[in-house]
């Protein structure tokens, strides 16, 4: 959440509700809508860490609103985040650890684990397909986010097939 808020503030200063709306507008239903309380708690921590500064803006007939601005330190952190590659393939896969250790110790059957995991992945895939149907076709960002998740999930399903073939 921290880096998402910093990225939005790099575009322009904003208050918490504007940041929430921007996240919802950009990512649509493909990204879980953040809780406004979570946004304000995160903004408070960012301010404490010197990554944003806050300015109280007076409003007539309403309480003052806090507008957040990205600081130089916030921009530096954001630049570092953007410049670093994100994590690649996971070698320490929790399911694979279960798949190897549970049958070895007699806790579970390998095929039962594979079948349970496959059903879970297929349920997730169905949920993602339903999400695509509910997503505004004009929101390319949201559609690409869901498509990426679906491709990763398909790779996981293919990998399960490989595990089934090689380990049974």
Number of C-alpha atoms within 10 A of each C-alpha: 11 13 15 12 23 25 18 18 21 16 10 11 18 21 20 21 13 13 22 20 14 15 19 17 14 14 20 21 19 22 13 10 14 14 9 14 11 13 19 16 12 17 23 17 14 21 18 11 12 14 23 24 19 18 13 12 11 11 9 6 6 7 10 12 15 15 17 25 22 26 19 12 13 23 17 13 15 20 12 11 13 12 9 8 8 8 6 6 7 7 7 8 10 9 13 15 10 16 20 12 14 15 14 12 9 9 10 14 13 21 15 11 17 20 14 12 16 17 13 13 18 15 12 15 19 13 13 18 15 11 16 18 11 12 18 13 11 8 15 14 15 23 21 14 14 22 16 12 16 19 12 12 17 15 12 15 20 13 12 19 15 12 16 14 9 8 11 8
